[in-house]
Amino acid sequence: MARPRVRLVVTADDFGYCPRRDEGIVEAFLAGAVTSVSLLVNGAAAESAAELARRHRIPTGLHANLSEGRPVGPARYGPSSLLSPDGFFRGKMGFREAVAAGDVALSQVREELEAQLRRFRELVGRDPTHVDGHQHVHVLPGVCQVFAEALQADGVRFTRLPLERGVGGCAWLEAPARAFACAVERDAQAAVGPFSSHGLRWTDAFVGLSTCGRHMSVHRVSGALARAMEGIPEGHDLTAELMAHPGYPSVPPAGGCGEGPDAFSCSWERLHELRVLTAPTLRARFAQDGVQLCARDDLHSKTPGEVVPSQATVQAFLEPPLP
């Protein structure tokens, strides 16, 4: 019997963050190691990144950003609940805390998402292939509902569901990283309902929370995909997304989204991901495991009889297979 087949989209996040990051992402795309990018339209290099996407015909989606840097849309009704007193977004954890406390006006979330979608089209000149969320803000409670409504109204059908099977058992993750990954997973599970009810689609499986930065290796990427395939019938055609952050390290002050590049962007970890993704050993492992890299557009039209990514598909990964 044939083993489960995997069609894998490899998405490089944070395109447009800085020229050195973008250089590495384009290098990975031209090497066939990355098949999709997510653009930060408020990134310091957003305009040059969009030009690179057009020149190299890179499938490009929007990396919706509500947590880092400056907003794209103007505040229409006085001070924005999305911003701290210094005029920047509240940060990765600050935004989460404000949402949990009820201090973020969801109407302003909708306005900013719409502004970023408009800006994307101005920069790239076409519709986004998908929309996901920088630092996974798009699956936060309340935000996910507004996000789904905005995408449906805009005609966007494909998003990311950052639900990685078994991430809580990845002992190599430091406690804070594992706790964050588990929180993202819980939020993603709760976002399934709003996403489904507004016609959004996503891949059957997601990988990337356990393989970010220094934690990426050929063995761990392969292992994460193997966990995703557990219980899947042999011969089934599974779709998956690998979230990645390749690039050359940022050199301050260049980069960022208005505040300069962060420590992760300036570290060797981005270069480490680039080297793992472009290594012949990873390509050989994919071939051995029956993993075929593809563009996201290839997932939009499945052949008759195949399962469209949906809540039912997600439940298959959350629950043990039936006997």
Stockholm file with secondary structure:
# STOCKHOLM 1.0

chainA/1-323         MARPRVRLVVTADDFGYCPRRDEGIVEAFLAGAVTSVSLLVNGAAAESAAELARRHRIPTGLHANLSEGRPVGPARYGPSSLLSPDGFFRGKMGFREAVAAGDVALSQVREELEAQLRRFRELVGRDPTHVDGHQHVHVLPGVCQVFAEALQADGVRFTRLPLERGVGGCAWLEAPARAFACAVERDAQAAVGPFSSHGLRWTDAFVGLSTCGRHMSVHRVSGALARAMEGIPEGHDLTAELMAHPGYPSVPPAGGCGEGPDAFSCSWERLHELRVLTAPTLRARFAQDGVQLCARDDLHSKTPGEVVPSQATVQAFLEPPLP
#=GR chainA/1-323 SS CCCCEEEEEEEEEEETSCHHHHHHHHHHHHTTSCCEEEECTTSTTHHHHHHHHHHHTCCEEEEECSSSSCCSSCCSSSSCTTBCTTSSBCCHHHHHHHHHTTCSCHHHHHHHHHHHHHHHHHHHSSCCSCEEEGGGGGGSTTHHHHHHHHHHHHTCCBCCCCCCTTGGGCTTSCHHHHHHHHHHHHHHHHHHHHHHHTTCBCCSEEECSSSSGGGCCHHHHHHHHHHHHTTCCTTCEEEEEEEECCCCCCCTTSCSSSSCCCHHHHSTHHHHHHHHHHCHHHHHHHHHHTEEECCGGGGSSCCTTSCCSSHHHHHHHHSCCCC
#=GC SS_cons         CCCCEEEEEEEEEEETSCHHHHHHHHHHHHTTSCCEEEECTTSTTHHHHHHHHHHHTCCEEEEECSSSSCCSSCCSSSSCTTBCTTSSBCCHHHHHHHHHTTCSCHHHHHHHHHHHHHHHHHHHSSCCSCEEEGGGGGGSTTHHHHHHHHHHHHTCCBCCCCCCTTGGGCTTSCHHHHHHHHHHHHHHHHHHHHHHHTTCBCCSEEECSSSSGGGCCHHHHHHHHHHHHTTCCTTCEEEEEEEECCCCCCCTTSCSSSSCCCHHHHSTHHHHHHHHHHCHHHHHHHHHHTEEECCGGGGSSCCTTSCCSSHHHHHHHHSCCCC
//
